[in-house]
Amino acid sequence: MTVDSTALKHINDAIVVDKVSIEVVYGVPHKQKILTLVLAKGTTVEQAIIESGIIDLFPEIDLKVNKVGVWNRAVKLADFINDLDRIEVYRPLLADPKDVRKRRAEKAKREGRADKTTGGRVNPLRVKAKT
């Protein structure tokens, strides 16, 4: 039995059309991992993360706690993946950036490095005028 090449091409195209190529990434300060996978179209972000095996490499990942994103845009675990997506698993923040910034500004005001009224840099012309 002979099979012509166009029939094989159609079979290969049908197989490739139903698949998507993605990356799953996670990192800690001393170790990072980028895993490339080919999965079925219609796979969710959560399924892709589990299928990648990254949770086995980094047992601290808890999908109930860790936020995830695709190309630096937050997504839900139930969202579907697209071809060439880069799924990123984010570590929890150690400190809220707003609180850190607020404490730094308050410290600068106490030390006289910031204007107590505006919170900005001290205007040397206003300081001279007051004295």
Disulfide bonds with the S-S distance in Angstrom:
none
